[in-house]
């Protein structure tokens, strides 16, 4: 296993080697985090999701980085700014759909049997989606995305370091995306 350093981490990422991404997380993570926190100060609960999107963006778009045009730090900061802006836009879209005057809201009678059936279907679909992950990653995803547990807390409960939690989330999302692409083609 090749150790990532300042001279080779970009090439490692291009070769799809996680050591390169881990180096980025360790070296530039705090810078990227501060950029995101500054932009998402009104939505601190979305910072971790945005950080995952940033690392995924770096992973997927590493070939657009050109060291002749500037430093990796500047390029990564640009990715962070764009992802934070995208997150703000998503939040604004969500808020637009929620802004309905209370007097205009009609509260329907809840059909308990339909709700239970829907929950069963969703939990079955969720299990199918998460089948591609190993058991530990599956548990991590359930704790974070279904149990709404903080990533650091979920990782600590499973004996996974903070940095490794984000790498596992990143890889897990990639596996799930690949699975859905394969299902669409079939």
N, C-alpha and C positions, 0 to 999 in steps of 0.2 A: 504494500500500500504506500503510495507516494504521499509525502507530507506536503500540505499546501503552504505556500509562502507568498510574499509580495511579488515574486517574479513569475509564479506559475499558476496562481489561482484562477485566472481568467481561462487559461487553456484547459485546466481541470474541469471547469464548468462546461466549456464547449464540448469536452469529451464525456459529459454527463457523469462526472465523478463528484460525489457528495462532499468530498473533502474541500473542494473549491467553494461550495456554498457555505459550508461550516466556517471557513475562513472569513467569508464576507460577513456572516452573522457576528462572529467574534470581533472582527476589526471595524466594521462599519455600522453594526447594529445600533449602537447608541446614537450615532449621528442621524441615521434614518428614523429612529424612534423619536428623536427630538423634533425633526421636521414634521412628522405625522402628528405628534402631540400638539404642536403649535397650530396646525391646520384644523385638527379635530377637537379643539378644546371644549366645544359644546357637546361633543359626543364621545366622552372618554371610553365608553363601553365598546366602541367600534375600532379602537386603536389596534388591538391584537389582530382582528380580522384584516385590517388594512396592512399590517406588517406582513402577514402571510401572503397577501396579494402582491406586495412589493417583492418578496423573495421569489415568488412564482414568476413575476414579471422579469426579474433579473435572469432567472433560470431559462425562461423561454425566449428572451430577447437578447441574450448575451452576444449573438453574432452581429447585432447592430452597434455594439460598443467598438469604437475606433480609438486606440490610444494616441493616434496622430492628431486627433481633433481635441483631445482633452483627457483629463485624469478619470480613472474609474470612479473615484470619490464624487466628482462632479456629475458624471453620468448617472450613478446610482442615486444621488440626491435628486436629480431630475425625474427618475423613475418614481421616487418616493413622493415628490410633489404632485406628479400626475395621478398617482394612485390615490393620494389623499383628496385631490379635487374630485376624482371619480366617486370616491366614497361620499363626499359631501353632496354630490348630485343625486346619488342613490337615496341618501337620507332625505333630501328635499322632495324627491318623488314620493317616497313613503309618507312623508308628512302631508303632502298635497292630498293624498287619498284618504287621510285620516281626518282632515279638517272639514267636518260636517257639523252644522249646528245641531245641538241636542234635540231641539223640538222637531227637527226634520227626520230624526231617526225613529224608525218603526221597529219595535222589539218583538220579533216573532216568538211564538211558543216553541220551546226547545223540544225536539223529538229525541228522547234519550236513546231509543233503539237505533235510530239512524246514526247518532253520534258515536255510539259504541261500535257499530259496524264500520264506520269511517275510520275510527281509531285502530281497529283491528287490521283493516286494509293498509293503513299507513304504516303500522308497525311491521306488517309482513313485507311491504315494499322496502322499508328501511333495512330490514334484515337482508333482503336480496341485494340491495345496493352495497351493504357493508361486507358481503360474503367474500369479496376479493381481498379483504384485509386480513392480516394475521390476527389472532385473538387479542393480543395486547393492544394493537392499534385500533381494533374494533371497540374495545373497552374505552380507550382514550377518546375516540370520536363520540361515543355515546355519552360519556361524562361531559365533554365540552359542548357538543352541538345539540344534544337532547336534554341533558341535565343542566345545561347552562352554567357549568362549573368553570371557574377561571382556569386557563391552560396550565399555569404554574401549579395550582392546587391539584388539578387532575394528574399532572405529571408526578408530583410528589407522592400522591396516593399510590401510584403505580411503580414508583421507584425509577422514574425517568427524569433526567436533567432538563432544565428549562430549555436549553438550546436544542436538545434532542426532541423535545415535545414539538417544537416548531418544524423541525425537519420531518418528523413522522407525519404531522398534519399535512405538510407540503407534499410528501410522497404519497400519502393516502389519497389526497385530492387528485393527484395525477393518475393513480390507479383507477379511481372511480370514473374520472373523465374518459380514460381509455376504454373502460368497460362500456360506457354509454356510447362512445363512438363505434365500438364493435357491434353493439346491439342495433344501432341505427343502420349500419351497413347490412346487417343480416335480414 
